[in-house]
Amino acid sequence: MLRLQSGFELDYANIYNESCIQERDVNNFERAIQNVWRHTNILRSTGFEEGHVSKDGLPEPVLFYQLPYISEDGINTPDMLKRLYELRDYARHNIDTVVSVGIGGSYLGSKVIFDVQCGAFWNNLSTEERNGYPRMYFAGFNVDGDYLAGLIRTLEYQAQKKGPDYKVMLVITSKSGSTIEPMANFMILEKALQDRNINYEVVAVTDVSDDEHPTILRAMALENNWKTYSIPYGVGGRFSVFTEVGFVTAALVGFDIEGFLAGAASMDVACQEEDIFKNPALLSALLKYIASERYGRIIEVFMPYSDALHSLSDWYVQLLSESLGKMSNTCLPYGRTPVAAVGTMDMHAQVQEHQEGRLNKVVQFIKVKDWKHNLIVPDTYSEYERLHSLSDVGICDILNIALDANREALSSDNRFNMTITVPTLNAFHLGEIMFMHCWAVYFESIFAGVDAFDQPGVEVYKRLIGPKLARAKVDIMKDHNVTGVMHFAAHSQVGESMVNPAIYYENNVVGSYHLIESARAAGVKHFVFSSTAAVYGEPEVVPIREDAQLQPTNVYGRTKLMIEEMLSDYSSIYGSTYVALRYFNAAGADPSGTIGEDHHPETHLIPLVLDAARGKREHITVFGTDYDTADGTCVRDYIHVNDLAAAHVLAMDYLRKGGESQVFNLGSGNGFSVKEIIETAKEVTGIDIPVQYGERRAGDPGTLIASSEKIKNLLGWDPKFSNVADVIKDAWKWHTSHPDGFNSK
């Protein structure tokens, strides 16, 4: 028995004895153990594991060993704790329900924390019984429409019951922002909340290491001003429960983060013991490795006796599978197959096979000595002797008696098993258990000659799923007999495109390619594309005609021009037809006041001016007063959104009637400077709007005014709403009736 001062115990008597693994087996690993310490010392001193590289083939740090410690220069810092506690306090007073969206380690570790802290019935408790902490649900760990629809119905019911003050927090976790399952779930959930006018906010947990080249999710968070927490560099998802990935969930349900880390730190000290019989992780790793390679025990059944620890089994399945199941440095596959189980439930499901099936398993029990609620079985039916025998016994005593009976039964037939015992189930001891297994898989990886920190097998299906998704889009178009596509979607902020061009090329150009190619594969012949006046750059002649020179001055405009060129090539080679509509400045709102602009963050001039009029921002900033225009500010052509919509319908009808591919400008033909827009807004609103002046933004042309005669003559387009005062008037009606955009009640 290995005992730590904390009360943690590792009982290895049922795997290390004269009938199972023997002393000579362990003695044969003296040199291998020395090699483990050589690797470990290099790792702890340099932050790099010998031979480990990223999936891109570059050296990549391995830093999980730092996680138990809070320090200014570490991964987990005092400032991190401060921000997490601020989130905790904010959520207790402002959030009714949290939906945590993630997959893999970002879900599994958080689910362990939730289950241990909250139990199965947390969401049924009153706010007072939860001490103000919000309900919490999980999504994104699968792509299951029935589950997600049920969750949406639950949120809708809660919102109807509480009323307009009900608020949801969506916590989306993804390192890249492109992980299919969580991002698909997140987008569906967010749209469902918007459609049902349910108040919500978003917290993003992602890679924040490089804001010059942010991940998709980081870019979304910056654009929408979401609270953001970090997925740290050098820590794989299966270890991330000890980082902000797990701690966001911990904070939102009141879990003891510092106690959890203290337990991990206590275990980390024990895992530095060179004597294997004092080092629980090294002893466990060695015995399980010998059991696998010497005795054929290639399956590990991980079996905590606790419903609250069922999710711990699922977490361990990922940890073991992704860390050890791979090709070794001897070019032979290694791995032990993990099986999740829970006592006593699986004593009535799996144990028959454990007891009499193949001799190919190690069973790892987890035992808790003392439980918070050891309910006593009453002597209700004393006339029945079998039931009377249960009376006056604690139900948790029955649980532990069953565990002891199970391991004794297995041992009677020399079936390998070990037991970890902790005094009670709390954050400290959970930290001990989980961090011990982090070190155990690392130590075992050295014995086995595998890299515990990569997962190349996962990349195989990822390479296949993209083309299959593209084919699914083709099938959707075919199933619905789609004959034309209107393509509106794009990143569209000029300034952002000049500091982070990568996301513009990826989203606008690559995304459009996939859409256009899917449409072609589905036999769709007609395409209406939302382009931009930014393709012209600084025009030599104003108003701008469609045959003007194309010389965009910003990345956004260049991406739109690339898409136009792609459509032109597809048209000439594959026989499709398209209309590219080069928007000038889309503005306004539907005159009914029910549909309008709701961007986060807002970048368009007219809504920004009206935000200043409403007091939502302190002032409107005018960028540049030295342009070659009448008043020195940029001049733009503003076109009402309803007129834009009408042009799209005309364009698609034109193509369906056999029209050739065309490019059309969409503008009013009249230019208004930034100062003129502000003055008109003052007249419409009756408010003296505060103004400040700033430097030019990179990539902004001085004057853009459209000549739209071509579309008027060829398609009969007749703009009806594009008087600039009417544009601002309709926008003002929308913003005053919907002060919080589409979240307004």
Sequence and secondary structure as in RCSB ss.txt:
>XXXX:A:sequence
MLRLQSGFELDYANIYNESCIQERDVNNFERAIQNVWRHTNILRSTGFEEGHVSKDGLPEPVLFYQLPYISEDGI
NTPDMLKRLYELRDYARHNIDTVVSVGIGGSYLGSKVIFDVQCGAFWNNLSTEERNGYPRMYFAGFNVDGDYLAG
LIRTLEYQAQKKGPDYKVMLVITSKSGSTIEPMANFMILEKALQDRNINYEVVAVTDVSDDEHPTILRAMALENN
WKTYSIPYGVGGRFSVFTEVGFVTAALVGFDIEGFLAGAASMDVACQEEDIFKNPALLSALLKYIASERYGRIIE
VFMPYSDALHSLSDWYVQLLSESLGKMSNTCLPYGRTPVAAVGTMDMHAQVQEHQEGRLNKVVQFIKVKDWKHNL
IVPDTYSEYERLHSLSDVGICDILNIALDANREALSSDNRFNMTITVPTLNAFHLGEIMFMHCWAVYFESIFAGV
DAFDQPGVEVYKRLIGPKLARAKVDIMKDHNVTGVMHFAAHSQVGESMVNPAIYYENNVVGSYHLIESARAAGVK
HFVFSSTAAVYGEPEVVPIREDAQLQPTNVYGRTKLMIEEMLSDYSSIYGSTYVALRYFNAAGADPSGTIGEDHH
PETHLIPLVLDAARGKREHITVFGTDYDTADGTCVRDYIHVNDLAAAHVLAMDYLRKGGESQVFNLGSGNGFSVK
EIIETAKEVTGIDIPVQYGERRAGDPGTLIASSEKIKNLLGWDPKFSNVADVIKDAWKWHTSHPDGFNSK
>XXXX:A:secstr
 EE TTS EEE TTTBSTTSB HHHHHTTHHHHHHHHHHHHHHHHHS  TT B TTSSB    GGGTT B TTSS
B HHHHHHHHHHHHHHHHH SEEEEE  THHHHHHHHHHHHHH TTGGGS TTTTTT  EEEEESSS  HHHHHH
HHHHHHHHHHHH TT EEEEEEE SSS  HHHHHHHHHHHHHHHHTT EEEEEEEE  S TTS  HHHHHHHHHT
 EEEE  TT  GGGGGGSHHHHHHHHHHT  HHHHHHHHHHHHHHTT SSGGG HHHHHHHHHHHHHHHH   EE
EEEES GGGHHHHHHHHHHHHHHHSEE TTS EE  EEEE  TTGGGGTTHHHHHHS S EEEEEEEEEE S   
B   TTTTSHHHHTTTT BHHHHHHHHHHHHHHHHHHTT  EEEEEEEE SHHHHHHHHHHHHHHHHHHHHHHT 
 TT  HHHHHHHHHHHHHHHHHHHHHHHHTT  EEEE      HHHHHH HHHHIIIIIIHHHHHHHHHHHTT  
EEEEEEEGGGG S SSSSB TTS    SSHHHHHHHHHHHHHHHHHHHH  EEEEEEE EEE   TTSSS    S
S   HHHHHHHHHTTSSS EEEE S SSSSSSS EEEEEEHHHHHHHHHHHHHHHHTT   EEEEE  S EEEHH
HHHHHHHHHH     EEEE   TT  SEE B  HHHHHHH    SS  HHHHHHHHHHHHHH TTGGG  
